[in-house]
């Protein structure tokens, strides 16, 4: 599993990974970090989440924090996050952190990512920074710091942190994907596509992951989602993957992007303007956006393909 961060409609987190043993964290340090974090566990938020029928079953299996081991507390927190109870997960991560022992850098990253899920960027930054202090060559923490800067709109700093994470671990598709997303926000589209391409080579299913759990922040797409989808379509066209190219062209067009104009300005893609599949998806997207026509109506406006002549 993985942690991917500015509040945006298309923001999502994917969290996963394991780390090697870090330097120990004293109880005084843990207490100080806990006090620096906002109070995320309000009765109102908890009550709303606890209306979920899952909660009645989950709470029966929660261990006593005063007697459970650090490993048990961390495992329970992981389960609570996977079940979408981040406030309660945060409690158990903090119990584990105060207990000491175990992999404190991993806990710092998990706590930081949970804070990001709750949109508490200042608290998340504090935990990620502490993780880099404990283990300067931890690529996960540098990636996560980049995610915090991305979420706050400091894309140049995010790019720097992502590059540092990649220097420490060149085989993570998420790091390259995050770097691409930040480059996209800087309108460096060619550089962004190059990083997305590396990410897809490392993990062909990278663009389709979702969910939460673990400790690596993954930015799934930038705020300008329609433009992002077009750039992804362009990348898949370069890779010869027309299925995904058409899928991303559809999302770009449905998001209001002028697909036909952009295709016309790209010599390698211009021929797709006359492709019946592209014409159809653009017409359908226009119909859906207008709200005045159904997909079937839009499809009916596309001239049928000529019949196949018998040999």
Secondary structure by P-SEA (a helix, b strand, c coil): ccccccccccbbbbbcccccccccccaaaaaaaaaaccccccaaaaaaaaccaaaaaaaaaccccccccaaaaaaaaaaaaaacaaaaaaaaaaaaaaaccccaaaaaaaaaaaaaaacaaaaaaaaaaaaaaaccccaaaaaaaaaaaaaacaaaaaaaaaaaaaaaccccaaaaaaaaaaaaaacaaaaaaaaaaaaaaaccccccbbbbbccccccccccaaaaaaaaaaaaaaaaccaaaaaaaaaaaaaaccaaaaaaaaccccccccccaaaaaaaaaaaaaaaccccaaaaaaacccccccccc
